[in-house]
Amino acid sequence: MAGNSFGKLFKLTTFGESHGPAIGGIIDGCPAGIVLDLDKIQDDLNKRKPGQSAIVTQRKEPDTVVFLSGIFEGVTTGTPIGFTIENANQKSKDYSHIKDAFRPSHADYTYSEKYGVRDYRGGGRSSARETACRVVGGAIAKQVIKDIKIVAFTSSVGELKLEKEFAELDFSLIESNPVRCPDPETATKMENYIKQIRAEGDTVGGTVKCIIKNVPIGLGEPVFDKLHATLGQAMLSINAVKGFEIGSGFDGTKLKGSEHNDLFNQDGTTKTNLSGGIQGGISNGMDIYFNVAFKPVATIMQKQETINSKGELVEMQGKGRHDPCVVPRAIPIVEAMAALVLADFWLQNKTSKI
């Protein structure tokens, strides 16, 4: 299987399956001499881990990261950073009913057709459990680019949307509720709605908004490695992501050029920021902001018709522990992937001119 690595200079390779002994990764290209705050890495993992509230999967995983190499007395050595995260709470029998059946909208069928074999326990390699490894890599990347600030939060769940503008939001409130929405009133509505959806045996999607501040000018490598293109690849590689838009996004198509252009101030900043902090594929020093759309989780606790490995129509119903809405746990994953992209381009940018 190809495609298990992300990045060029700052590269993360992940391994492992949902119900194997452990998952883990190798970070190659991290500069030596970075003093790591290991507690911050674990804090990001804790935001992603299952069982943290009543509105997420109740799988109980401590998600404690164990570093095997590349760090000495809390400082990176420049050698590959290897790490593992134990799978401590597998319940593989919860998936015995899909051993020969393909769950609708899952990777079951495509994996089986492509490889001729699949690990049906929790989705195996296609499980979102793999994203815990990304959070570790992203948490280290954040400390490499420590002056750049990355903040993500829930901006919609189903039809419920956060209507406030950036300037009106208090980001310190993101962690004050299980939905991770910085507006308490909207967060309560979202939480109640997710609980209602769970009671119905169904799932719901939503949107994560990410804002990146203090980005230096010059990150991004045209033509094919534009900064926004690589951010898009990073976000679309996350399980359940179905959409990515940056800056004005699709709303920009409704404007005329005279309305959309970001006019300059004398210091090189712009009066507006419809470009989303990136022009010509290169960061321009303004805030980068984008939206990531997550579909409803495919496993629902309702009966559905599907097919089995013999091509027969069969009826199945989801079992086990699953998120009714993946968005709240996706916040640290979005931040992590953004950090991996920016750290990689930050390192590449040091070779752009002499």
C-alpha positions as CSV (number, residue, x, y, z in Angstrom):
1,M,0.0,0.0,0.0
2,A,1.4,3.4,-1.0
3,G,0.5,6.8,0.2
4,N,1.4,6.5,3.9
5,S,3.7,9.5,4.1
6,F,3.0,13.2,4.0
7,G,5.4,16.1,3.5
8,K,8.7,16.6,1.8
9,L,11.3,18.0,4.2
10,F,9.2,17.6,7.3
11,K,7.7,14.2,6.6
12,L,5.3,12.1,8.6
13,T,4.8,8.4,7.9
14,T,2.1,6.5,9.8
15,F,1.4,2.8,10.3
16,G,-1.0,0.5,12.1
17,E,-4.7,-0.5,12.0
18,S,-7.6,0.3,14.2
19,H,-7.6,-3.1,16.0
20,G,-4.0,-4.0,15.8
21,P,-1.7,-3.9,18.9
22,A,-0.7,-0.3,18.2
23,I,-0.6,2.5,15.7
24,G,2.4,4.8,15.3
25,G,4.5,6.9,13.1
26,I,8.0,8.2,12.1
27,I,8.7,11.9,11.7
28,D,11.7,12.5,9.4
29,G,13.3,15.9,8.8
30,C,12.5,17.5,12.2
31,P,15.4,19.9,12.9
32,A,17.6,19.2,15.9
33,G,17.5,21.5,18.9
34,I,13.8,21.9,19.2
35,V,12.9,21.9,22.9
36,L,9.6,19.9,23.0
37,D,6.8,20.4,25.5
38,L,5.6,16.8,25.7
39,D,2.6,17.7,27.7
40,K,1.3,19.9,24.8
41,I,1.6,16.9,22.5
42,Q,-0.4,14.8,24.9
43,D,-3.0,17.6,25.3
44,D,-3.7,17.6,21.5
45,L,-4.1,13.8,21.6
46,N,-6.5,14.1,24.5
47,K,-8.7,16.4,22.4
48,R,-8.9,13.8,19.7
49,K,-9.2,10.7,21.8
50,P,-12.5,8.7,22.0
51,G,-14.7,8.6,25.1
52,Q,-14.1,12.2,26.1
53,S,-17.8,13.2,26.2
54,A,-21.4,12.0,25.8
55,I,-21.5,13.0,22.1
56,V,-18.5,11.0,20.8
57,T,-17.7,7.3,20.5
58,Q,-17.4,5.6,23.9
59,R,-14.4,3.5,22.9
60,K,-12.0,4.1,25.9
61,E,-8.5,4.7,24.7
62,P,-5.9,6.5,26.8
63,D,-4.1,7.4,23.6
64,T,-0.8,7.8,25.4
65,V,2.1,8.5,23.0
66,V,5.4,6.7,23.6
67,F,8.4,8.1,21.9
68,L,11.0,5.6,20.8
69,S,13.7,7.7,19.1
70,G,14.7,11.2,18.0
71,I,14.3,12.9,21.3
72,F,16.9,13.2,24.1
73,E,16.2,14.9,27.4
74,G,13.2,16.6,25.8
75,V,15.2,18.0,22.8
76,T,15.0,16.8,19.2
77,T,18.2,15.3,18.0
78,G,17.6,15.6,14.2
79,T,17.2,11.9,13.8
80,P,13.9,10.2,12.9
81,I,11.3,10.6,15.7
82,G,9.6,7.2,16.1
83,F,6.5,6.8,18.3
84,T,3.6,4.4,19.1
85,I,0.1,4.7,20.6
86,E,-1.3,1.5,22.0
87,N,-4.7,0.2,21.0
88,A,-5.9,-0.7,24.5
89,N,-9.7,-1.1,24.0
90,Q,-10.4,-3.0,20.9
91,K,-13.7,-4.9,20.6
92,S,-13.1,-6.8,17.4
93,K,-16.2,-9.0,17.9
94,D,-18.3,-5.8,17.3
95,Y,-17.4,-6.2,13.6
96,S,-17.9,-9.9,13.0
97,H,-21.2,-9.1,11.3
98,I,-19.5,-7.3,8.5
99,K,-16.8,-9.9,7.9
100,D,-18.4,-10.7,4.5
101,A,-20.6,-7.7,4.0
102,F,-19.8,-4.2,2.8
103,R,-21.0,-1.2,4.9
104,P,-22.5,1.5,2.7
105,S,-20.2,4.6,2.2
106,H,-17.3,2.9,3.9
107,A,-14.0,1.8,2.4
108,D,-14.9,-1.9,2.8
109,Y,-15.8,-2.5,-0.8
110,T,-13.1,-0.5,-2.4
111,Y,-10.4,-2.0,-0.2
112,S,-11.6,-5.5,-1.0
113,E,-11.7,-4.8,-4.7
114,K,-8.3,-3.1,-4.7
115,Y,-6.3,-5.4,-2.5
116,G,-8.3,-8.6,-2.5
117,V,-8.1,-8.7,1.3
118,R,-9.3,-6.3,4.1
119,D,-9.1,-6.0,7.8
120,Y,-12.8,-5.6,8.7
121,R,-12.1,-4.9,12.4
122,G,-13.0,-1.3,12.8
123,G,-12.0,-0.6,9.2
124,G,-8.4,-1.6,9.7
125,R,-6.1,0.9,8.0
126,S,-9.0,3.0,6.7
127,S,-10.2,3.7,10.3
128,A,-10.0,7.3,11.5
129,R,-8.0,5.9,14.4
130,E,-5.0,6.5,12.2
131,T,-5.5,10.2,12.6
132,A,-4.1,10.0,16.2
133,C,-0.7,9.6,14.5
134,R,-1.2,12.8,12.6
135,V,-2.0,14.7,15.8
136,V,1.3,13.7,17.2
137,G,3.1,14.8,14.1
138,G,1.2,18.0,14.0
139,A,1.8,18.8,17.6
140,I,5.5,18.5,17.0
141,A,5.2,20.6,13.9
142,K,3.5,23.3,15.9
143,Q,6.5,23.6,18.2
144,V,8.8,23.9,15.2
145,I,6.8,26.9,13.9
146,K,6.0,28.1,17.4
147,D,5.3,31.8,16.3
148,I,2.5,30.7,13.9
149,K,-0.8,30.3,15.7
150,I,-3.3,27.7,14.4
151,V,-6.9,27.7,15.8
152,A,-9.7,25.5,14.6
153,F,-13.3,25.2,15.8
154,T,-16.7,23.8,15.0
155,S,-18.6,26.3,12.8
156,S,-21.6,24.2,11.9
157,V,-23.4,20.9,12.7
158,G,-26.1,20.0,10.2
159,E,-28.2,23.1,9.6
160,L,-27.0,24.8,12.8
161,K,-24.4,27.5,11.9
162,L,-22.2,29.8,13.9
163,E,-23.2,33.2,12.6
164,K,-20.7,35.4,14.4
165,E,-17.7,37.0,12.6
166,F,-14.1,36.3,13.6
167,A,-13.8,39.5,15.5
168,E,-16.7,38.6,17.7
169,L,-15.4,35.2,18.8
170,D,-13.6,34.4,22.0
171,F,-11.3,31.5,21.0
172,S,-10.7,30.8,24.7
173,L,-14.2,29.4,24.8
174,I,-13.5,26.6,22.3
175,E,-12.6,24.1,24.9
176,S,-15.4,25.1,27.3
177,N,-17.9,22.8,25.6
178,P,-17.8,19.3,24.1
179,V,-18.7,20.6,20.6
180,R,-15.7,22.9,20.5
181,C,-17.7,25.9,19.3
182,P,-16.5,29.3,20.6
183,D,-20.1,30.6,21.0
184,P,-21.8,29.0,24.1
185,E,-25.3,29.5,22.9
186,T,-24.7,27.9,19.5
187,A,-22.7,25.2,21.1
188,T,-25.6,24.2,23.4
189,K,-27.9,23.9,20.4
190,M,-25.3,21.8,18.5
191,E,-24.7,19.5,21.5
192,N,-28.5,18.9,22.0
193,Y,-28.9,18.2,18.3
194,I,-26.1,15.7,18.2
195,K,-27.6,13.9,21.2
196,Q,-31.0,13.8,19.4
197,I,-29.3,12.4,16.3
198,R,-27.6,9.7,18.3
199,A,-30.9,8.7,20.0
200,E,-32.3,8.2,16.5
201,G,-29.5,5.8,15.6
202,D,-28.3,8.3,13.0
203,T,-25.3,10.6,12.3
204,V,-24.8,14.2,11.2
205,G,-22.0,16.1,9.5
206,G,-20.7,19.6,10.0
207,T,-17.9,22.1,9.2
208,V,-14.6,23.0,10.9
209,K,-13.2,26.5,10.4
210,C,-9.5,27.1,10.8
211,I,-7.6,30.4,11.2
212,I,-3.9,30.7,11.0
213,K,-2.2,33.9,12.3
214,N,1.4,35.2,12.2
215,V,2.2,33.4,8.9
216,P,5.4,34.8,7.3
217,I,5.3,35.9,3.7
218,G,6.7,33.5,1.2
219,L,5.4,30.0,2.2
220,G,4.3,27.9,-0.8
221,E,6.0,26.5,-3.8
222,P,4.4,27.2,-7.2
223,V,3.4,25.8,-9.6
224,F,2.1,22.4,-8.4
225,D,2.9,22.9,-4.6
226,K,0.8,26.0,-4.0
227,L,0.2,26.5,-0.3
228,H,-3.6,26.4,-0.6
229,A,-3.4,23.4,-2.9
230,T,-1.3,21.5,-0.3
231,L,-3.6,22.6,2.5
232,G,-6.5,21.2,0.4
233,Q,-4.7,17.9,0.0
234,A,-4.0,17.7,3.7
235,M,-7.6,18.4,4.7
236,L,-9.1,16.1,2.1
237,S,-6.9,13.3,3.3
238,I,-8.7,13.3,6.6
239,N,-11.4,10.7,7.0
240,A,-14.9,11.9,6.2
241,V,-13.8,15.2,4.6
242,K,-15.9,16.1,1.5
243,G,-15.0,19.7,1.0
244,F,-12.4,22.4,1.4
245,E,-12.6,26.1,0.6
246,I,-10.2,28.9,1.4
247,G,-10.7,32.6,1.6
248,S,-13.9,33.7,0.0
249,G,-14.4,30.2,-1.3
250,F,-17.5,29.5,-3.3
251,D,-19.0,32.9,-2.1
252,G,-16.3,34.6,-4.1
253,T,-17.9,33.4,-7.3
254,K,-20.8,35.8,-6.7
255,L,-18.6,38.9,-6.6
256,K,-17.1,41.0,-9.4
257,G,-13.4,41.5,-9.6
258,S,-13.7,45.1,-8.4
259,E,-15.4,43.7,-5.3
260,H,-13.1,40.8,-4.7
261,N,-9.7,42.3,-5.2
262,D,-7.7,42.8,-1.9
263,L,-6.3,46.4,-2.3
264,F,-2.9,47.1,-0.7
265,N,-1.9,49.2,2.2
266,Q,1.5,50.9,1.9
267,D,3.1,48.4,4.2
268,G,2.1,45.5,1.9
269,T,-0.9,44.3,4.0
270,T,-4.3,44.4,2.3
271,K,-7.4,46.3,3.2
272,T,-9.5,43.1,2.9
273,N,-8.5,39.5,2.9
274,L,-10.8,37.6,0.5
275,S,-7.7,35.8,-0.8
276,G,-7.5,34.0,2.6
277,G,-3.9,35.0,3.2
278,I,-2.5,33.3,0.0
279,Q,-1.9,34.9,-3.4
280,G,-0.2,33.1,-6.3
281,G,0.0,30.0,-4.1
282,I,2.3,31.9,-1.6
283,S,1.4,33.3,1.8
284,N,1.2,37.1,1.8
285,G,1.4,37.6,5.6
286,M,-2.3,38.0,6.2
287,D,-4.4,35.5,8.2
288,I,-5.0,32.2,6.4
289,Y,-8.5,30.9,6.9
290,F,-10.4,28.0,5.4
291,N,-13.4,25.7,6.0
292,V,-13.4,21.9,6.0
293,A,-16.6,20.0,5.4
294,F,-17.2,16.6,7.1
295,K,-19.9,14.2,6.0
296,P,-22.1,12.3,8.4
297,V,-20.3,9.2,9.9
298,A,-21.2,6.3,7.6
299,T,-21.9,3.8,10.4
300,I,-25.5,4.3,11.6
301,M,-27.5,2.2,14.1
302,Q,-30.3,1.6,11.6
303,K,-31.0,-1.3,9.2
304,Q,-29.8,-0.7,5.7
305,E,-29.6,-2.9,2.6
306,T,-26.1,-3.7,1.3
307,I,-24.2,-6.4,-0.6
308,N,-21.9,-9.1,0.6
309,S,-18.7,-10.6,-0.9
310,K,-20.9,-12.9,-3.1
311,G,-22.8,-10.0,-4.5
312,E,-25.9,-10.9,-2.7
313,L,-28.3,-8.3,-1.3
314,V,-28.3,-8.5,2.5
315,E,-29.6,-6.4,5.4
316,M,-27.2,-5.0,8.0
317,Q,-27.2,-2.7,11.0
318,G,-24.3,-0.9,12.6
319,K,-22.9,-2.2,15.9
320,G,-20.2,-1.1,18.3
321,R,-19.0,2.3,19.3
322,H,-19.2,5.2,16.8
323,D,-19.4,9.0,16.7
324,P,-22.8,10.5,15.9
325,C,-20.8,13.5,14.6
326,V,-17.1,13.4,13.9
327,V,-16.6,17.2,13.9
328,P,-15.8,17.9,17.6
329,R,-13.0,15.3,17.6
330,A,-11.7,16.5,14.2
331,I,-10.6,19.9,15.5
332,P,-7.1,18.8,16.6
333,I,-6.7,16.8,13.4
334,V,-7.4,19.8,11.2
335,E,-4.9,21.8,13.3
336,A,-2.4,19.1,13.0
337,M,-2.6,18.7,9.2
338,A,-2.3,22.5,8.9
339,A,0.8,22.5,11.1
340,L,2.4,19.7,9.1
341,V,1.9,21.7,5.8
342,L,3.2,25.0,7.3
343,A,6.3,23.3,9.0
344,D,7.2,21.6,5.7
345,F,6.9,24.9,3.7
346,W,8.7,26.8,6.4
347,L,11.7,24.5,6.0
348,Q,11.5,24.6,2.2
349,N,11.4,28.4,2.3
350,K,14.8,28.6,3.9
351,T,16.2,27.4,0.5
352,S,14.3,29.8,-1.7
353,K,17.0,32.4,-2.0
354,I,20.5,33.1,-0.8
